[in-house]
Amino acid sequence: MAMVVFGAVLLLPEYARLQHAKHQLARQKATIADLKSLIAGNGRLIQALPENAVLTKRLAMNELGLWPEDEVVVLNGQGPRRQSPASVVTKAAPRPAVPVGWIMDAAKRVSKPPTRRGLLLLTVLGVIGAVILFPGGDRKRKIRIVHPPNERPEGW
């Protein structure tokens, strides 16, 4: 039992760190997927821009402040800048769930220094108690040699 407690004290915090690292990696992969989707959307927008005269006109008006001479533009106090008409919005990749469970709770409890010291002390006392209560190395056994039946010495 003491060895089980000792193993739990040593391994549970490391298991929690492993799960946390896996969660961070999954979050980064989701962010990279979002950015790749945004890059693909912007690429499609750039390819479609020369063919879409209305979008080209709106971008020139909004981003560069250029207006056609035959149109009347009314400016308010904020100016013509608003959100760009060429904004690419993509669907966000699903984010991973935070690792939970009884093992993570136990790892959080075991990783506290006072709890860890107490459990290690309990483990050492358990091992010492097992050695005292169940001694096994001081018994002397009589060694008995067994000879094959045809090679037995006389007197057997």
C-alpha positions as CSV (number, residue, x, y, z in Angstrom):
1,M,0.0,0.0,0.0
2,A,2.9,2.3,0.8
3,M,4.3,1.9,-2.6
4,V,1.0,2.7,-4.2
5,V,0.9,6.0,-2.3
6,F,4.5,6.7,-3.2
7,G,3.8,6.1,-6.9
8,A,0.7,8.4,-6.7
9,V,2.7,11.2,-5.0
10,L,5.4,11.0,-7.7
11,L,3.3,10.3,-10.8
12,L,0.1,12.3,-10.4
13,P,1.6,15.8,-10.7
14,E,3.5,14.7,-13.8
15,Y,0.4,13.3,-15.3
16,A,-1.4,16.6,-14.7
17,R,1.4,18.5,-16.4
18,L,1.2,16.2,-19.3
19,Q,-2.5,16.8,-19.7
20,H,-2.0,20.5,-19.4
21,A,0.7,20.4,-22.1
22,K,-1.7,18.4,-24.4
23,H,-4.4,21.0,-23.8
24,Q,-2.1,23.8,-24.7
25,L,-1.0,22.0,-27.8
26,A,-4.6,21.4,-28.9
27,R,-5.4,25.1,-28.3
28,Q,-2.5,26.2,-30.4
29,K,-3.6,23.8,-33.2
30,A,-7.1,25.3,-33.1
31,T,-5.6,28.8,-33.4
32,I,-3.4,27.7,-36.3
33,A,-6.5,26.2,-38.0
34,D,-8.3,29.6,-37.5
35,L,-5.4,31.5,-39.1
36,K,-5.1,29.1,-42.0
37,S,-8.8,29.5,-42.7
38,L,-8.4,33.3,-42.6
39,I,-5.4,33.1,-45.0
40,A,-7.5,31.0,-47.4
41,G,-10.4,33.5,-47.2
42,N,-8.1,36.5,-47.8
43,G,-6.6,34.6,-50.8
44,R,-10.1,34.1,-52.2
45,L,-10.9,37.8,-51.7
46,I,-7.7,38.9,-53.4
47,Q,-8.4,36.6,-56.4
48,A,-12.0,37.9,-56.7
49,L,-11.2,41.6,-56.3
50,P,-10.3,42.4,-59.9
51,E,-13.6,40.8,-61.1
52,N,-15.9,42.6,-58.6
53,A,-16.2,46.3,-59.5
54,V,-18.5,47.2,-56.6
55,L,-16.1,45.8,-54.0
56,T,-13.1,47.5,-55.7
57,K,-15.0,50.8,-55.7
58,R,-15.9,50.5,-52.0
59,L,-12.4,49.6,-51.0
60,A,-11.0,52.6,-52.9
61,M,-13.5,54.9,-51.2
62,N,-13.1,53.5,-47.7
63,E,-9.4,52.7,-47.5
64,L,-7.8,55.3,-49.9
65,G,-10.4,58.1,-49.7
66,L,-10.9,58.1,-53.5
67,W,-14.4,58.9,-54.8
68,P,-15.8,58.9,-58.4
69,E,-16.1,62.5,-59.7
70,D,-19.7,62.0,-60.8
71,E,-20.9,61.1,-57.2
72,V,-21.7,63.3,-54.2
73,V,-20.1,62.1,-51.0
74,V,-21.5,63.4,-47.7
75,L,-18.9,63.2,-44.8
76,N,-19.9,63.2,-41.2
77,G,-17.7,64.2,-38.3
78,Q,-16.1,60.7,-38.1
79,G,-15.0,60.7,-41.8
80,P,-15.6,58.0,-44.3
81,R,-13.8,55.3,-42.5
82,R,-15.9,52.4,-41.3
83,Q,-15.3,48.7,-41.1
84,S,-13.7,47.7,-44.4
85,P,-16.2,46.1,-46.9
86,A,-13.6,43.5,-47.6
87,S,-13.5,41.9,-44.1
88,V,-13.1,38.1,-44.2
89,V,-14.9,36.3,-41.4
90,T,-14.3,32.6,-41.0
91,K,-15.8,30.0,-38.7
92,A,-13.7,29.5,-35.6
93,A,-12.3,26.0,-35.0
94,P,-13.6,24.3,-31.9
95,R,-11.6,24.9,-28.8
96,P,-10.6,21.9,-26.7
97,A,-12.1,21.4,-23.2
98,V,-9.9,21.8,-20.1
99,P,-8.9,18.4,-18.8
100,V,-11.0,17.5,-15.8
101,G,-11.7,14.3,-13.8
102,W,-10.8,12.7,-10.5
103,I,-7.2,12.1,-11.5
104,M,-6.7,15.8,-12.2
105,D,-8.3,16.7,-8.8
106,A,-6.1,14.2,-7.1
107,A,-3.0,15.5,-8.9
108,K,-3.9,19.1,-7.8
109,R,-4.2,17.9,-4.2
110,V,-1.1,15.9,-4.2
111,S,1.0,18.6,-5.8
112,K,0.6,20.9,-2.7
113,P,3.9,20.7,-0.7
114,P,2.4,20.0,2.8
115,T,0.2,17.2,1.4
116,R,3.1,15.8,-0.6
117,R,5.4,15.8,2.5
118,G,2.7,14.2,4.6
119,L,2.1,11.4,2.1
120,L,5.8,10.8,1.6
121,L,6.2,10.5,5.4
122,L,3.2,8.1,5.5
123,T,4.9,6.1,2.8
124,V,8.2,5.8,4.6
125,L,6.4,4.8,7.8
126,G,4.4,2.2,5.9
127,V,7.6,0.7,4.4
128,I,9.3,0.6,7.8
129,G,6.3,-1.0,9.4
130,A,6.2,-3.6,6.6
131,V,9.9,-4.5,7.2
132,I,9.4,-4.8,10.9
133,L,6.1,-6.7,10.8
134,F,7.0,-9.0,8.0
135,P,10.7,-9.9,8.2
136,G,11.7,-12.4,5.6
137,G,15.4,-12.3,5.2
138,D,16.6,-13.8,8.5
139,R,15.3,-17.3,8.1
140,K,17.9,-20.0,7.5
141,R,16.9,-22.8,5.3
142,K,18.6,-26.1,5.2
143,I,20.0,-26.8,1.7
144,R,19.0,-30.2,0.5
145,I,20.7,-31.8,-2.5
146,V,18.6,-34.1,-4.5
147,H,20.5,-36.7,-6.5
148,P,19.2,-38.6,-9.5
149,P,18.0,-42.1,-8.6
150,N,20.9,-43.9,-10.3
151,E,23.6,-41.7,-8.7
152,R,22.4,-41.9,-5.1
153,P,25.1,-42.5,-2.5
154,E,24.9,-45.5,-0.3
155,G,22.6,-45.3,2.7
156,W,19.6,-43.8,1.0
